Amino acid sequence: MKRLPISTTEKIKALARNPYFQGLGGESLRELSQNTTLFSFERGESLFWEGDPCAGLHIVERGSVKLFRVSPNGRQHIMRVLDEGETCNEVPVFDGGLNPVNVEALEETSVWIVETEAVQSLMEKDPLFMQKTIQNLSRMMRHLVKLVSEMAFYQVTHRLARLIGELPAEELAATGARRWTQDEIAARLGTVREVVARSLRELERSGAIAMENRQIRVANPEVLAQWAEPWSG
């Protein structure tokens, strides 16, 4: 982790782009900027660990990170992947608890950290910010409901088809900065590598995808879309 020198003006511009702080007055943004720092992380470097005290609200400025938890037997489950402009660690910022997840950089990444005390102080003083906080937390709740529903109703092959359909081609082909191994795909789907390997073969046999040198290519988008439906295949 490396702290980056950034001007107050750049901090205010970055905060004003974030959904939590859009529309706030100049004075509120200036106050927040005094408690906001930009850090850079290398690929594979941890931003923070589950169970540690919360440093503040994290906003991805550049790059991407994964939010994950680890089971007692060491198996990783990726809860979510965040890209530029997205925010994490809201829960301990707002409830004063410890970090609920681990977060790791998937590539060279820079992240803004807005200190917890500054965010909590703004909540007490600014009704508009409180309203935005409720709206954003509601969106998070909807995401979690969707995640739980997919785990309950979709088989792994269906969830894998949905994931493949959502990932950019360069990530599937492992040619970009972000590369997904079968272990990491399994962690995103809440399963194990062997099940992912079987599901990939099943999708390949159906003509939905093609596998070459451990790279995935969508061969037939229509067939892949059919697999992405919970009761198809």
C-alpha positions as CSV (number, residue, x, y, z in Angstrom):
1,M,0.0,0.0,0.0
2,K,1.3,3.4,-1.0
3,R,-0.2,6.8,-0.1
4,L,-0.5,9.1,-3.1
5,P,-0.2,12.9,-3.0
6,I,-3.5,14.5,-4.2
7,S,-4.7,18.1,-4.1
8,T,-7.9,19.1,-2.3
9,T,-9.5,20.0,-5.6
10,E,-8.9,16.5,-7.0
11,K,-10.3,15.0,-3.8
12,I,-13.5,17.1,-4.0
13,K,-14.0,16.2,-7.7
14,A,-13.6,12.5,-6.8
15,L,-16.1,12.7,-3.9
16,A,-18.6,14.6,-6.0
17,R,-18.7,11.7,-8.5
18,N,-19.6,9.1,-6.0
19,P,-23.3,8.2,-5.5
20,Y,-23.1,8.8,-1.8
21,F,-21.8,12.3,-2.1
22,Q,-23.4,13.6,-5.4
23,G,-25.3,16.8,-4.9
24,L,-23.7,17.7,-1.5
25,G,-22.8,21.3,-0.8
26,G,-19.3,22.6,-1.3
27,E,-18.6,23.0,2.4
28,S,-19.6,19.3,3.2
29,L,-17.4,18.1,0.3
30,R,-14.5,20.2,1.5
31,E,-14.9,18.9,5.1
32,L,-14.9,15.3,3.8
33,S,-11.8,16.0,1.6
34,Q,-9.8,16.8,4.7
35,N,-10.3,13.3,5.9
36,T,-9.9,11.5,2.5
37,T,-6.8,9.8,1.2
38,L,-5.8,8.1,-2.0
39,F,-3.8,4.8,-1.8
40,S,-2.4,2.5,-4.4
41,F,-2.3,-1.3,-4.2
42,E,-0.5,-3.9,-6.2
43,R,-2.3,-6.9,-7.8
44,G,-3.0,-9.5,-5.0
45,E,-2.4,-6.9,-2.2
46,S,-5.0,-6.8,0.6
47,L,-6.9,-3.6,1.3
48,F,-8.2,-4.9,4.6
49,W,-9.2,-8.0,6.4
50,E,-12.4,-9.4,7.8
51,G,-12.7,-8.8,11.6
52,D,-10.3,-5.8,11.6
53,P,-11.4,-2.3,12.7
54,C,-12.9,-0.2,9.8
55,A,-10.6,2.5,8.3
56,G,-13.4,4.1,6.4
57,L,-15.5,4.1,3.2
58,H,-13.5,2.7,0.3
59,I,-14.1,4.1,-3.3
60,V,-12.3,2.4,-6.2
61,E,-10.7,5.2,-8.3
62,R,-8.9,2.9,-10.8
63,G,-8.6,-0.8,-11.2
64,S,-10.7,-3.5,-9.5
65,V,-11.0,-5.4,-6.2
66,K,-12.8,-8.5,-5.0
67,L,-14.8,-8.8,-1.8
68,F,-14.5,-12.3,-0.3
69,R,-14.9,-14.4,2.8
70,V,-13.0,-17.6,3.8
71,S,-14.7,-20.7,5.2
72,P,-13.3,-22.6,8.2
73,N,-11.7,-25.1,5.9
74,G,-10.0,-22.4,3.8
75,R,-12.3,-22.2,0.9
76,Q,-12.8,-18.7,-0.6
77,H,-16.1,-17.3,-1.6
78,I,-16.0,-14.1,-3.7
79,M,-19.0,-12.0,-2.7
80,R,-18.6,-9.3,-5.3
81,V,-16.1,-7.7,-7.7
82,L,-15.9,-3.9,-7.7
83,D,-14.7,-1.7,-10.6
84,E,-13.9,1.9,-10.9
85,G,-16.3,4.3,-9.1
86,E,-17.8,1.6,-6.9
87,T,-17.8,1.7,-3.1
88,C,-17.3,-0.9,-0.3
89,N,-17.2,-1.3,3.4
90,E,-20.3,0.8,4.1
91,V,-21.7,-1.5,6.8
92,P,-19.0,-1.0,9.4
93,V,-18.8,2.7,8.5
94,F,-22.5,3.1,9.4
95,D,-22.9,0.7,12.2
96,G,-19.5,1.1,13.9
97,G,-18.6,-2.6,13.7
98,L,-15.7,-4.5,12.3
99,N,-15.0,-5.3,8.6
100,P,-17.4,-8.0,7.4
101,V,-15.3,-9.1,4.5
102,N,-11.8,-9.3,3.1
103,V,-10.9,-7.1,0.1
104,E,-8.0,-7.7,-2.3
105,A,-6.8,-5.9,-5.5
106,L,-7.3,-7.9,-8.7
107,E,-4.9,-5.6,-10.6
108,E,-2.9,-2.5,-9.9
109,T,-5.6,-0.4,-8.2
110,S,-6.0,3.0,-6.5
111,V,-8.6,3.5,-3.8
112,W,-10.0,6.5,-1.9
113,I,-10.5,6.0,1.8
114,V,-12.9,8.4,3.6
115,E,-12.4,8.2,7.3
116,T,-15.3,6.7,9.3
117,E,-15.6,9.6,11.7
118,A,-16.0,12.1,8.9
119,V,-18.8,10.1,7.3
120,Q,-20.6,9.6,10.5
121,S,-20.3,13.3,11.3
122,L,-21.8,14.2,7.9
123,M,-24.7,11.8,8.6
124,E,-25.6,13.7,11.7
125,K,-25.5,17.1,10.0
126,D,-26.8,16.6,6.5
127,P,-30.3,15.1,5.8
128,L,-29.5,14.8,2.0
129,F,-26.6,12.6,2.8
130,M,-28.7,10.5,5.2
131,Q,-31.3,10.0,2.4
132,K,-28.6,9.0,-0.1
133,T,-27.1,6.6,2.4
134,I,-30.5,4.8,2.8
135,Q,-31.0,4.6,-0.9
136,N,-27.5,3.1,-1.5
137,L,-27.9,0.6,1.3
138,S,-31.3,-0.4,-0.2
139,R,-29.5,-1.1,-3.5
140,M,-27.0,-3.2,-1.6
141,M,-29.8,-5.2,0.0
142,R,-31.4,-5.8,-3.4
143,H,-28.0,-7.1,-4.7
144,L,-27.7,-9.5,-1.7
145,V,-31.3,-10.8,-2.3
146,K,-30.5,-11.4,-5.9
147,L,-27.2,-13.2,-4.9
148,V,-29.0,-15.5,-2.5
149,S,-31.8,-16.2,-5.0
150,E,-29.3,-17.3,-7.7
151,M,-27.5,-19.6,-5.2
152,A,-30.8,-21.1,-4.3
153,F,-32.5,-21.5,-7.7
154,Y,-29.7,-21.8,-10.3
155,Q,-27.4,-24.8,-10.7
156,V,-23.7,-24.1,-11.1
157,T,-23.8,-24.5,-14.9
158,H,-26.5,-21.9,-15.2
159,R,-24.7,-19.5,-12.9
160,L,-21.5,-20.1,-14.8
161,A,-23.2,-19.3,-18.1
162,R,-24.6,-16.0,-16.6
163,L,-21.1,-15.1,-15.4
164,I,-19.5,-15.9,-18.7
165,G,-22.1,-13.7,-20.4
166,E,-21.3,-10.8,-18.1
167,L,-17.5,-10.9,-18.3
168,P,-15.6,-8.9,-20.9
169,A,-14.0,-10.9,-23.7
170,E,-10.5,-9.9,-22.6
171,E,-11.1,-11.4,-19.1
172,L,-12.5,-14.6,-20.6
173,A,-9.4,-14.8,-22.8
174,A,-7.1,-13.9,-19.9
175,T,-5.5,-11.2,-22.1
176,G,-6.3,-8.2,-19.9
177,A,-5.0,-7.0,-16.5
178,R,-7.7,-9.1,-14.8
179,R,-7.4,-12.8,-15.3
180,W,-9.7,-15.5,-13.8
181,T,-8.5,-18.9,-12.9
182,Q,-10.9,-21.8,-12.5
183,D,-10.4,-21.6,-8.7
184,E,-11.3,-17.9,-8.8
185,I,-14.4,-18.6,-10.9
186,A,-15.4,-21.3,-8.4
187,A,-15.0,-18.8,-5.6
188,R,-17.3,-16.4,-7.4
189,L,-19.9,-19.1,-7.8
190,G,-19.7,-20.5,-4.3
191,T,-18.5,-23.9,-5.5
192,V,-15.2,-25.8,-6.1
193,R,-12.9,-26.0,-9.1
194,E,-13.9,-29.5,-10.1
195,V,-17.5,-28.5,-10.4
196,V,-16.6,-25.5,-12.5
197,A,-14.4,-27.8,-14.8
198,R,-17.4,-30.1,-15.3
199,S,-19.7,-27.2,-16.0
200,L,-17.3,-25.7,-18.6
201,R,-17.2,-29.0,-20.4
202,E,-21.0,-29.2,-20.4
203,L,-21.2,-25.7,-21.9
204,E,-18.6,-26.6,-24.4
205,R,-20.4,-29.7,-25.5
206,S,-23.6,-27.8,-26.0
207,G,-21.8,-25.3,-28.3
208,A,-22.2,-22.3,-26.1
209,I,-18.5,-21.8,-25.5
210,A,-15.1,-22.9,-26.9
211,M,-12.1,-23.7,-24.8
212,E,-8.6,-23.2,-26.2
213,N,-5.4,-23.1,-24.1
214,R,-7.4,-22.5,-20.9
215,Q,-9.1,-19.5,-22.6
216,I,-12.9,-19.2,-22.8
217,R,-14.6,-17.9,-25.9
218,V,-18.3,-17.4,-26.4
219,A,-19.1,-19.6,-29.5
220,N,-22.9,-19.2,-29.6
221,P,-24.4,-16.3,-27.6
222,E,-27.9,-17.7,-28.1
223,V,-27.1,-21.1,-26.6
224,L,-25.2,-19.4,-23.7
225,A,-28.3,-17.2,-23.0
226,Q,-30.4,-20.3,-22.9
227,W,-28.1,-21.9,-20.3
228,A,-28.3,-18.7,-18.3
229,E,-32.0,-19.3,-17.7
230,P,-32.6,-21.2,-14.4
231,W,-34.8,-23.9,-15.9
232,S,-33.1,-24.4,-19.3
233,G,-30.4,-26.8,-20.4
